Amino acid sequence: MRFRDKVVLVVGGNSGIGRASAEGFAAEGAHVFLTGRDQKTIDETVAAIPGARGFRADISDIESSAEVIAAIREAHGRIDVLFVNAGIGAFVPVMEVTAQQWDEIHDVNLRGCFFAVQKALPLMTGPGAIVITGSIGSVAAVPGNVIYASAKAGLRAVARTLAAELIGQGIRVNMVSPGPTETPIINRSGLPAEAVPGLRSMMTQAVPMKRMGTPEEIARPVLFLASDEASFITGIDLFVDGGCVEL
Ligand SMILES: NC(=O)c1ccc[n+]([C@@H]2O[C@H](COP(=O)([O-])OP(=O)(O)OC[C@H]3O[C@@H](n4cnc5c(N)ncnc54)[C@H](OP(=O)(O)O)[C@@H]3O)[C@@H](O)[C@H]2O)c1
């Protein structure tokens, strides 16, 4: 029960890694608030997590978090743990990248994630923890991944800067960077459906452990970094990737 009575906001908590983390926080006693875009999966997730509350908010619209922030302020007056996890993928070769595609991905994965933190910070008045989902894509050179990789690398810089700036307020900021993980994101990368099995098999082969991770295997390190067990850890980027980056 590492999160007994803690107030936790999971931004992008209605699917995959975010949902597994929201379930984990709640199972350890947290009051969980979560956001996402898709009302159906928000409703399903909230129904599966006793006491959780879900809100529709598109992270690329920086004012859209106003409703969830107001609800948390009214119910608890504070946020103890912020998990900024929302993200979308895109595989586009360099010569096919359009400015619109670039902006769409960066508006969610970089700009939106930064402003999600900024909008939540006024409620992070005590000691607290922020965890941000990065990706091994920020350090791996993968053809076709330029938009996503650059956004996640920028997000890494955001996390490091936040860690330095918030240390005096007792707020730790860390990043968890997954390797290939079995979540719905693989079907949302913009590739045609028939290309997905090939992508999955390519990704699996690239992992030294020769398998993809599960959302729960990413959620566990997220919970660790968000908890007091990680009280002396700030500014890190923890690769949770079956050995992709280090081996
Ligand atoms: N799976 C992997 O292999 C992998 C590897 C490295 C990093 N990651 C990162 O892990 C994070 C979670 O992804 P996942 O794999 O769990 O995929 P997922 O199941 O597709 O979950 C993505 C989450 O982000 C939310 N989201 C996306 N765009 C949003 C927007 N504009 N506004 C608000 N919420 C938005 C989604 O909500 P909706 O469903 O409502 O859109 C969903 O909750 C992402 O940051 C991703 O980049 C994943």
The ligand as an SDF file (V2000), in Angstrom:
LIG
                    3D

 48 52  0  0  0  0  0  0  0  0999 V2000
    4.0500    0.2330  -26.4470 N   0  0  0  0  0  0  0  0  0  0  0  0
    5.3070    0.4790  -26.7430 C   0  0  0  0  0  0  0  0  0  0  0  0
    5.9910   -0.3350  -27.3990 O   0  0  0  0  0  0  0  0  0  0  0  0
    5.9580    1.7560  -26.2620 C   0  0  0  0  0  0  0  0  0  0  0  0
    7.3600    1.8630  -26.3680 C   0  0  0  0  0  0  0  0  0  0  0  0
    7.9660    3.0090  -25.9310 C   0  0  0  0  0  0  0  0  0  0  0  0
    7.2150    4.0460  -25.4120 C   0  0  0  0  0  0  0  0  0  0  0  0
    5.8560    3.9330  -25.3320 N   0  0  0  0  0  0  0  0  0  0  0  0
    5.1130    5.0570  -24.7690 C   0  0  0  0  0  0  0  0  0  0  0  0
    4.2640    4.5780  -23.7440 O   0  0  0  0  0  0  0  0  0  0  0  0
    3.1830    5.5010  -23.5850 C   0  0  0  0  0  0  0  0  0  0  0  0
    1.8840    4.7150  -23.4740 C   0  0  0  0  0  0  0  0  0  0  0  0
    1.6440    4.0490  -24.6880 O   0  0  0  0  0  0  0  0  0  0  0  0
    1.0050    2.6070  -24.7980 P   0  0  0  0  0  0  0  0  0  0  0  0
    2.0130    1.7450  -25.4410 O   0  0  0  0  0  0  0  0  0  0  0  0
    0.4000    2.2010  -23.5280 O   0  0  0  0  0  0  0  0  0  0  0  0
   -0.0830    2.8770  -25.9360 O   0  0  0  0  0  0  0  0  0  0  0  0
   -1.6670    3.0930  -25.9020 P   0  0  0  0  0  0  0  0  0  0  0  0
   -2.3090    1.8760  -25.3460 O   0  0  0  0  0  0  0  0  0  0  0  0
   -1.9910    3.5360  -27.2730 O   0  0  0  0  0  0  0  0  0  0  0  0
   -1.8700    4.2660  -24.8450 O   0  0  0  0  0  0  0  0  0  0  0  0
   -1.6040    5.6120  -25.1810 C   0  0  0  0  0  0  0  0  0  0  0  0
   -2.2830    6.4820  -24.1500 C   0  0  0  0  0  0  0  0  0  0  0  0
   -2.0500    7.8590  -24.4700 O   0  0  0  0  0  0  0  0  0  0  0  0
   -3.3150    8.4980  -24.5980 C   0  0  0  0  0  0  0  0  0  0  0  0
   -3.2690    9.5620  -25.5680 N   0  0  0  0  0  0  0  0  0  0  0  0
   -2.8000    9.5170  -26.8300 C   0  0  0  0  0  0  0  0  0  0  0  0
   -2.9720   10.7040  -27.4230 N   0  0  0  0  0  0  0  0  0  0  0  0
   -3.5630   11.5020  -26.5110 C   0  0  0  0  0  0  0  0  0  0  0  0
   -4.0140   12.8410  -26.5180 C   0  0  0  0  0  0  0  0  0  0  0  0
   -3.8940   13.6200  -27.6130 N   0  0  0  0  0  0  0  0  0  0  0  0
   -4.5700   13.3520  -25.3900 N   0  0  0  0  0  0  0  0  0  0  0  0
   -4.7100   12.5750  -24.2980 C   0  0  0  0  0  0  0  0  0  0  0  0
   -4.3310   11.3070  -24.2300 N   0  0  0  0  0  0  0  0  0  0  0  0
   -3.7660   10.7700  -25.3290 C   0  0  0  0  0  0  0  0  0  0  0  0
   -4.2650    7.4210  -25.0340 C   0  0  0  0  0  0  0  0  0  0  0  0
   -5.5980    7.8140  -24.8300 O   0  0  0  0  0  0  0  0  0  0  0  0
   -6.7020    7.4460  -25.9870 P   0  0  0  0  0  0  0  0  0  0  0  0
   -6.6510    5.9580  -26.1340 O   0  0  0  0  0  0  0  0  0  0  0  0
   -7.9750    7.9450  -25.4300 O   0  0  0  0  0  0  0  0  0  0  0  0
   -6.2290    8.1750  -27.2060 O   0  0  0  0  0  0  0  0  0  0  0  0
   -3.8020    6.2700  -24.1420 C   0  0  0  0  0  0  0  0  0  0  0  0
   -4.2860    6.4250  -22.8400 O   0  0  0  0  0  0  0  0  0  0  0  0
    3.2570    6.4600  -24.7620 C   0  0  0  0  0  0  0  0  0  0  0  0
    3.8320    7.6710  -24.3410 O   0  0  0  0  0  0  0  0  0  0  0  0
    4.1730    5.7510  -25.7310 C   0  0  0  0  0  0  0  0  0  0  0  0
    4.8440    6.6410  -26.5750 O   0  0  0  0  0  0  0  0  0  0  0  0
    5.2170    2.7920  -25.7400 C   0  0  0  0  0  0  0  0  0  0  0  0
  1  2  1  0
  2  3  2  0
  2  4  1  0
  4  5  1  0
  4 48  2  0
  5  6  2  0
  6  7  1  0
  7  8  2  0
  8  9  1  0
  8 48  1  0
  9 10  1  0
  9 46  1  0
 10 11  1  0
 11 12  1  0
 11 44  1  0
 12 13  1  0
 13 14  1  0
 14 15  2  0
 14 16  1  0
 14 17  1  0
 17 18  1  0
 18 19  2  0
 18 20  1  0
 18 21  1  0
 21 22  1  0
 22 23  1  0
 23 24  1  0
 23 42  1  0
 24 25  1  0
 25 26  1  0
 25 36  1  0
 26 27  1  0
 26 35  1  0
 27 28  2  0
 28 29  1  0
 29 30  1  0
 29 35  2  0
 30 31  1  0
 30 32  2  0
 32 33  1  0
 33 34  2  0
 34 35  1  0
 36 37  1  0
 36 42  1  0
 37 38  1  0
 38 39  2  0
 38 40  1  0
 38 41  1  0
 42 43  1  0
 44 45  1  0
 44 46  1  0
 46 47  1  0
M  CHG  2   8   1  16  -1
M  END
$$$$
